[in-house]
């Protein structure tokens, strides 16, 4: 049974919150949460629009690629 989009978004939020201050690309979110890449991207974009989360071009802490990642926003240092 595939998780509903609402519960999958909650899974992504919890996953990111439990791994502060790490950032994850869509592919690594998909692998860790056992969802499709398309679903991971859709959910990550939704989560990034919610308070406390952001999406940015940065290094994925799981695979090391410089790519779009999603993370908890309150722990992101801004460049001067």
Secondary structure as the mmCIF struct_conf table of DSSP 4:
data_model
#
loop_
_struct_conf.conf_type_id
_struct_conf.id
_struct_conf.beg_label_comp_id
_struct_conf.beg_label_asym_id
_struct_conf.beg_label_seq_id
_struct_conf.end_label_comp_id
_struct_conf.end_label_asym_id
_struct_conf.end_label_seq_id
HELX_LH_PP_P HELX_LH_PP_P1 UNK A 2 UNK A 4
HELX_RH_AL_P HELX_RH_AL_P1 UNK A 5 UNK A 18
TURN_TY1_P TURN_TY1_P1 UNK A 19 UNK A 21
STRN STRN1 UNK A 24 UNK A 25
HELX_RH_AL_P HELX_RH_AL_P2 UNK A 26 UNK A 33
TURN_TY1_P TURN_TY1_P2 UNK A 34 UNK A 34
HELX_RH_AL_P HELX_RH_AL_P3 UNK A 37 UNK A 48
TURN_TY1_P TURN_TY1_P3 UNK A 49 UNK A 49
BEND BEND1 UNK A 50 UNK A 50
TURN_TY1_P TURN_TY1_P4 UNK A 51 UNK A 52
STRN STRN2 UNK A 53 UNK A 59
TURN_TY1_P TURN_TY1_P5 UNK A 61 UNK A 63
STRN STRN3 UNK A 66 UNK A 72
HELX_RH_3T_P HELX_RH_3T_P1 UNK A 73 UNK A 75
HELX_LH_PP_P HELX_LH_PP_P2 UNK A 76 UNK A 79
#
